[in-house]
């Protein structure tokens, strides 16, 4: 919305405000002033009360659309620095804005890896210049993500790293993982674990079982994830440190997390939309665009993930947005890289669970807002008065087909292309600035300039 400026005010009327952190789920108006939420109420009219002489007031009639806190994605790969042929900070954050995300965490498996203060500072400078949403860097646990010696964790945290992960690779050495957990304990941040036993995973392409046998490819057993989940839970219990488990994909993994939480272990967990929406058989239709790590699992695991979303075992839905160049994904399945994009499909896939009656709306929104914010200790995911105006408007009834050609991301490796979905992000605001607006939603009198 180029006509608006950062100094303008915004009044959102007739929206269904769903803010689990504030306990609000109902019709509300919301006023944005100076980049923050100025007021929330049942009716903020007359407009003249809110019009300031020195600024313009934009009025959005949401007409029942959902108004949510800005979404938080704690697991994205922006490929910067070093792999800009796959994604850039601009394209990646434009994709985030189109998907309703106002805060995202960028994983450190870049080139060079974010394992030194110098690299982190350089990345932060680029974020300030190029990103259109809030990007918070995650730093590596080990030097070069090689799993041999720890990165300077205390220095990286002081420079602004929000968490530590060797995502894309496990910290296979239990002694080193234990040291990492001890190192973050006084820093108030988690280690994010990519749970994978290298010996059990080695050479695998897809889920071990009938699909792998039919394709004649090496399989990856669920135990490759579960063995490392068990190890890391033991280490977290011993050290008392915060542990976050990324992209869990099996029923046994969630059972272990559930038990650990009951016993007071400081563990949190995320699942991805592709793991709760697809099974191992998706590879027959989507080929390498359904190849990911961990792999898609059988239906029993998919159902267990959905139950974990419902019962609170899972703390957050994360996209694990992993862009690749089309030529890389066009390779044979056994040589194509792992990973799929997800920033622009997460909302409709989560909302599909709402439409099916599987998840209440409030729980779905919690998993995308205050849930992930709590996991990482972020001041995000809530629309209280005085808070930064990070918000998203969603048309939860809009029906359409996923079309990768319309994506803002530079990549197209998506297994949901052509899938009918319901639930469309129509506006995203970061700090009082509209960074995405879907024109069809606010044509005509739905958007007005007052004064």
Steps between C-alpha positions, in 0.01 A plus 500: 500500500735768369263786578542454876804621694648384833358811670142414402243356741292189428159404631389140448125461554258206509770237522492173695800554728656174616787558742558196725760684710240761598209257520308689230293318239221721367404811306732790575633819344869579520684830459866525398691819576873572480568138415328360810160377602332808644160357590294181480125515556155390396446825312757773444274726298440789439802526276539873570606412854807322370593731212813705574563826310860407422434154356266306277264230625454188289182309582472130418158338526596135557138386473556194720849407383729357768740754650792321664829588665784487251601138449835371628702239310786359704651289222586646160792474261567827320825374340680827573795532490638296215203328333311791351424294189246319721356792700586853605411700806260703288323208331497290817352775714252599228386136507475522878286815475273336242464207739408722797830466685634816662786337694714216369811322624772435243700179532880521487589232241613760250830562317680603706322348795382743771751375754704817563414847622637654180262298282206570733565876493519500122172309477330738742608794285351341192178424688464867592545603138310228312237328713134606503409302815685444826782247453678360806815296435566160654871424542677166462566274796835381363770653283397461138219269616761225487423367847860511620522802733258759631448834333555807727151471643523773763642754253240417235219533753633840610496609135132407463472132410161386630579127510761245390464217250696292253174446311556296189734283702487348848747562779591133498755515783305465826777660702498807276121526511517483879756783499277707272203458733712604795623802305150633424364435850599844641421680173122449501474348154458148360704261294293396198569136424483341157434148627671254273726203567754512213555125493130420475434784254803438278418478131125517555270673255140443612318329786609141553224258397276420203555831318878474517481136389275585207736777388809287560651766724669485842256574782522716813349335809307695762761381748754732336306788654381328815842387623622860500180631656553259789866598539433873496214471747733318740761774463244775548368329813851473641614855420172685559558693176235598248473257209289554190438209264461598136265346241395191695337242279419177686251384760775362725683834498188677623437232765848563640447877499165461674656290775797735539270800541302316767827448687597867482765492227541840333419372152291648221417359159386606154343322205469612141192530277642253249543232764145534634346540152677234292613140527792312349293425190510866391834429337319308222315815392752770589836328459790696642264777611382255766854405603588646837694434817350351709304317232125487471371218719209251496143601578523384863778752561313778321201441724724501809638841401148639472418361844815668634382832357166451666611386846782751558797266457602708199580863579525648152438447132810595301532514122858367468504709182785347298531654153701334222573592141273319250797329335603350833157352563478376138769243570414132560341441838808347657715802404255788548541703821266465797250773581184681394382859520224587743466867590212557256310177568512471880187703574262311266638164613453587868158647433404180321512332842266769631255448214507124559415556867832347605633815668313789660582833337654634822737201526601530134581869547690425821724254312590776253537796737553496875598131499817541291570837663506336844727223375766753404430760768387763251285806566272413208177321419263728694288806411475682831476877531843659481648204315665531156235486230596164352177351369344297222152486349383160375196413291442157651220418253685588177530193277775477240769272362865525598688648204878502535528740206347772717740448792724782618769249585772450243451123527223271374573171681154452646305171520168686533491664156144476366354387833161653586520686831298743707644790699680795340726764649377834367703754698818498706628791710838527673553781750212702356618458140298298250747259338247287312150569373295275277320750279179305442419494872484876552371636172236770505357632825673244725802729518458873545717800571342723761606865470 
